[in-house]
Amino acid sequence: MEAKSLHNTTANGARKNVKDIVFWGDGDTFRLISKASSEAEGWMKSTKAMPAGNSVVVQVTTQQRNPDGSYSVAEALTTVPNAIIAEFLDNGVVVSRSIVQRDMSHTDVVVRHYNEQIESAE
């Protein structure tokens, strides 16, 4: 059995690491919020989020390699109402993301940037 690639964080990275991957639609519809994995121990935990109208759908995944080499997977989904996915930037590169509540006092969306004050997006 070929080793499973547990460290992919984007569709582009998966394309490079998984030779026979096939996408239909946007492979980055769910945006990675956090991820931890160990190839040696055979486990991976991730939190991904997807914008859905004025809400954010959150998916949590845990994969664990079994003694026979197969994997067990557990997933959970929930919706965070009135929220957005904020991207934190360092020199224009996304370095992390989090889920934040929309600014209730304005009709626009609050966006946070790495090392910058919170600003309103038009």
Secondary structure, 3 states (H helix, E strand, C coil): CCCCCCCCCCHHHHHHHCCCCCCCCCCCCCEEEEEEEECCCCEEEEEEEEEECCEEEEEEEEEEECCCCCEEEEEEEEEECCEEEEEEEECCEEEEEEEEECCCCCCCEEECCCCCCCEEEC
